[in-house]
Amino acid sequence: PDLVTLLRDEGVVLDVCPWSNVKLNVAPSLRMHPLKALYKAGVCVTLNTDDPTAFGHTLTDEYRWLVGEMGLSIADVGAIATNGFRVANLPEDERQAAIAEIEHLCGKVNNEI
């Protein structure tokens, strides 16, 4: 708990690759992966994928897992995707356009549910 508090309070960003973490035995299973707990504790997490050829999963698969296996909401997934753009080395106009698109898509999906 102290480390999680430190990560949150210091604004440390964790780039997380759940499928490869499981395949490399860093996490025991997808259901037991700590991403959700870290996110819910306020740690800034981003979702990533290691080499899709080696690990057999794309970034789309990783996002699908967040909703299907982890039970995160579309809003949670949107927030995690937004984290990636907030910390990316991008021109500000591109960053804002990407974040606006995520907000638009999440709102659209929530309105259809």
CYANA upper distance limits for C-alpha pairs under 8 A (distance plus 0.5 A):
  1 PRO  CA      5 THR  CA      6.68
  2 ASP  CA      6 LEU  CA      6.67
  3 LEU  CA      7 LEU  CA      6.60
  4 VAL  CA      8 ARG  CA      6.64
  4 VAL  CA     38 LEU  CA      7.61
  4 VAL  CA     41 ALA  CA      7.92
  4 VAL  CA     43 VAL  CA      7.56
  5 THR  CA      9 ASP  CA      6.44
  6 LEU  CA     10 GLU  CA      6.33
  7 LEU  CA     11 GLY  CA      6.50
  7 LEU  CA     12 VAL  CA      5.58
  7 LEU  CA     13 VAL  CA      8.26
  7 LEU  CA     43 VAL  CA      6.66
  8 ARG  CA     12 VAL  CA      6.97
  8 ARG  CA     41 ALA  CA      8.09
  8 ARG  CA     42 GLY  CA      6.27
  8 ARG  CA     43 VAL  CA      4.96
  8 ARG  CA     44 CYS  CA      7.40
 11 GLY  CA     43 VAL  CA      7.71
 11 GLY  CA     44 CYS  CA      7.22
 12 VAL  CA     43 VAL  CA      7.78
 12 VAL  CA     44 CYS  CA      7.10
 13 VAL  CA     43 VAL  CA      7.70
 13 VAL  CA     44 CYS  CA      5.45
 13 VAL  CA     45 VAL  CA      6.15
 13 VAL  CA     46 THR  CA      7.79
 14 LEU  CA     43 VAL  CA      8.25
 14 LEU  CA     44 CYS  CA      6.85
 14 LEU  CA     45 VAL  CA      5.26
 14 LEU  CA     46 THR  CA      6.74
 15 ASP  CA     45 VAL  CA      6.41
 15 ASP  CA     46 THR  CA      5.35
 15 ASP  CA     47 LEU  CA      6.54
 15 ASP  CA     48 ASN  CA      6.81
 16 VAL  CA     35 LEU  CA      7.82
 16 VAL  CA     45 VAL  CA      7.23
 16 VAL  CA     46 THR  CA      6.47
 16 VAL  CA     47 LEU  CA      5.67
 16 VAL  CA     48 ASN  CA      6.15
 16 VAL  CA     49 THR  CA      8.19
 17 CYS  CA     21 ASN  CA      6.57
 17 CYS  CA     47 LEU  CA      6.69
 17 CYS  CA     48 ASN  CA      5.41
 17 CYS  CA     49 THR  CA      5.41
 17 CYS  CA     50 ASP  CA      6.93
 17 CYS  CA     62 GLU  CA      8.28
 18 PRO  CA     22 VAL  CA      6.79
 18 PRO  CA     27 ALA  CA      8.42
 18 PRO  CA     30 LEU  CA      7.27
 18 PRO  CA     33 HIS  CA      7.38
 18 PRO  CA     35 LEU  CA      8.23
 18 PRO  CA     48 ASN  CA      8.46
 18 PRO  CA     49 THR  CA      8.10
 18 PRO  CA     62 GLU  CA      7.65
 19 TRP  CA     23 LYS  CA      6.71
 19 TRP  CA     30 LEU  CA      7.60
 19 TRP  CA     49 THR  CA      7.98
 19 TRP  CA     55 PHE  CA      7.74
 19 TRP  CA     57 HIS  CA      7.62
 19 TRP  CA     62 GLU  CA      7.69
 20 SER  CA     24 LEU  CA      6.35
 20 SER  CA     49 THR  CA      7.79
 20 SER  CA     50 ASP  CA      6.91
 20 SER  CA     55 PHE  CA      6.61
 21 ASN  CA     25 ASN  CA      6.56
 21 ASN  CA     26 VAL  CA      5.33
 21 ASN  CA     27 ALA  CA      6.02
 22 VAL  CA     26 VAL  CA      6.29
 22 VAL  CA     27 ALA  CA      5.34
 22 VAL  CA     28 PRO  CA      6.40
 22 VAL  CA     29 SER  CA      6.04
 22 VAL  CA     30 LEU  CA      7.05
 22 VAL  CA     33 HIS  CA      8.37
 23 LYS  CA     55 PHE  CA      7.95
 27 ALA  CA     32 MET  CA      7.42
 27 ALA  CA     33 HIS  CA      6.07
 27 ALA  CA     34 PRO  CA      8.39
 28 PRO  CA     32 MET  CA      6.83
 28 PRO  CA     33 HIS  CA      7.61
 29 SER  CA     33 HIS  CA      6.60
 30 LEU  CA     69 GLU  CA      7.96
 31 ARG  CA     69 GLU  CA      7.08
 31 ARG  CA     70 MET  CA      7.04
 34 PRO  CA     38 LEU  CA      6.58
 35 LEU  CA     39 TYR  CA      6.59
 35 LEU  CA     45 VAL  CA      8.02
 36 LYS  CA     40 LYS  CA      6.49
 36 LYS  CA     70 MET  CA      7.49
 36 LYS  CA     72 LEU  CA      8.14
 37 ALA  CA     41 ALA  CA      6.54
 38 LEU  CA     42 GLY  CA      7.04
 38 LEU  CA     43 VAL  CA      5.89
 38 LEU  CA     44 CYS  CA      8.44
 38 LEU  CA     45 VAL  CA      7.97
 39 TYR  CA     43 VAL  CA      5.74
 39 TYR  CA     44 CYS  CA      7.03
 39 TYR  CA     45 VAL  CA      6.73
 44 CYS  CA     80 ILE  CA      8.31
 44 CYS  CA     83 ASN  CA      7.28
 45 VAL  CA     80 ILE  CA      6.78
 45 VAL  CA     83 ASN  CA      7.30
 45 VAL  CA     84 GLY  CA      8.42
 46 THR  CA     80 ILE  CA      5.97
 46 THR  CA     81 ALA  CA      6.98
 46 THR  CA     83 ASN  CA      6.35
 46 THR  CA     84 GLY  CA      5.74
 47 LEU  CA     59 LEU  CA      8.22
 47 LEU  CA     62 GLU  CA      7.76
 47 LEU  CA     63 TYR  CA      8.03
 47 LEU  CA     80 ILE  CA      7.30
 47 LEU  CA     81 ALA  CA      7.47
 47 LEU  CA     84 GLY  CA      7.95
 48 ASN  CA     59 LEU  CA      6.70
 48 ASN  CA     62 GLU  CA      7.92
 49 THR  CA     57 HIS  CA      7.84
 49 THR  CA     58 THR  CA      6.90
 49 THR  CA     59 LEU  CA      6.02
 49 THR  CA     62 GLU  CA      7.65
 50 ASP  CA     54 ALA  CA      8.45
 50 ASP  CA     55 PHE  CA      7.44
 51 ASP  CA     55 PHE  CA      6.58
 51 ASP  CA     56 GLY  CA      8.41
 52 PRO  CA     56 GLY  CA      5.47
 52 PRO  CA     57 HIS  CA      5.51
 52 PRO  CA     58 THR  CA      5.86
 53 THR  CA     57 HIS  CA      8.03
 57 HIS  CA     61 ASP  CA      6.24
 57 HIS  CA     62 GLU  CA      7.59
 58 THR  CA     62 GLU  CA      6.97
 59 LEU  CA     63 TYR  CA      6.83
 60 THR  CA     64 ARG  CA      6.62
 61 ASP  CA     65 TRP  CA      6.64
 62 GLU  CA     66 LEU  CA      7.06
 63 TYR  CA     67 VAL  CA      7.30
 63 TYR  CA     77 VAL  CA      7.75
 64 ARG  CA     68 GLY  CA      6.45
 64 ARG  CA     69 GLU  CA      8.48
 65 TRP  CA     69 GLU  CA      5.56
 65 TRP  CA     70 MET  CA      6.97
 66 LEU  CA     70 MET  CA      5.36
 66 LEU  CA     71 GLY  CA      6.82
 66 LEU  CA     72 LEU  CA      6.23
 66 LEU  CA     77 VAL  CA      7.56
 67 VAL  CA     71 GLY  CA      5.32
 67 VAL  CA     72 LEU  CA      5.38
 67 VAL  CA     73 SER  CA      6.79
 67 VAL  CA     74 ILE  CA      7.72
 67 VAL  CA     77 VAL  CA      7.97
 68 GLY  CA     72 LEU  CA      8.28
 72 LEU  CA     76 ASP  CA      6.36
 72 LEU  CA     77 VAL  CA      7.12
 73 SER  CA     77 VAL  CA      6.77
 74 ILE  CA     78 GLY  CA      6.52
 74 ILE  CA    106 CYS  CA      6.63
 74 ILE  CA    109 VAL  CA      8.05
 74 ILE  CA    110 ASN  CA      7.61
 75 ALA  CA     79 ALA  CA      6.65
 75 ALA  CA    106 CYS  CA      6.77
 76 ASP  CA     80 ILE  CA      6.78
 77 VAL  CA     81 ALA  CA      6.66
 78 GLY  CA     82 THR  CA      6.48
 78 GLY  CA    102 ILE  CA      6.64
 78 GLY  CA    103 GLU  CA      7.46
 78 GLY  CA    106 CYS  CA      6.72
 79 ALA  CA     83 ASN  CA      6.69
 80 ILE  CA     84 GLY  CA      7.31
 81 ALA  CA     85 PHE  CA      7.45
 81 ALA  CA    102 ILE  CA      8.00
 82 THR  CA     86 ARG  CA      6.64
 82 THR  CA     99 ILE  CA      6.24
 82 THR  CA    102 ILE  CA      7.45
 83 ASN  CA     87 VAL  CA      6.87
 84 GLY  CA     88 ALA  CA      6.53
 85 PHE  CA     90 LEU  CA      8.40
 85 PHE  CA     95 ARG  CA      6.34
 85 PHE  CA     98 ALA  CA      7.54
 85 PHE  CA     99 ILE  CA      7.31
 86 ARG  CA     95 ARG  CA      7.31
 88 ALA  CA     95 ARG  CA      8.26
 90 LEU  CA     94 GLU  CA      6.88
 90 LEU  CA     95 ARG  CA      6.46
 91 PRO  CA     95 ARG  CA      6.81
 92 GLU  CA     96 GLN  CA      6.61
 93 ASP  CA     97 ALA  CA      6.61
 94 GLU  CA     98 ALA  CA      6.67
 95 ARG  CA     99 ILE  CA      6.75
 96 GLN  CA    100 ALA  CA      6.52
 97 ALA  CA    101 GLU  CA      6.68
 98 ALA  CA    102 ILE  CA      6.79
 99 ILE  CA    103 GLU  CA      6.73
100 ALA  CA    104 HIS  CA      6.59
101 GLU  CA    105 LEU  CA      6.58
102 ILE  CA    106 CYS  CA      6.52
103 GLU  CA    107 GLY  CA      6.55
104 HIS  CA    108 LYS  CA      6.57
105 LEU  CA    109 VAL  CA      6.62
106 CYS  CA    110 ASN  CA      6.58
107 GLY  CA    111 ASN  CA      6.62
108 LYS  CA    112 GLU  CA      6.90
109 VAL  CA    113 ILE  CA      6.92
